Amino acid sequence: MAISYNKLWKLLVDRKMSKADLRKAAGIAPNTMTRLRRDEEVTLTVLNKICTSLNVNIGDIMDFVPDNCSIS
């Protein structure tokens, strides 16, 4: 299974937030933002910080995608 954070990026656009704004609000490291941009795994602690700062649930920011599918 692959991970997609497309929902997170769309949410930031809807809220007119930059990735830097999110990084500061959630208190996460720049290298963690790089992992998110690359759709790589991050810890549940990081996901919790993001969800808390945006006041959303984890399903609002990410999807698990079967390896043979892609999300638009």
Beta strands, then each sheet from edge to edge (+ up, - down):
strand 1: 2-4
strand 2: 63-65
sheet 1: 1+ 2-
end
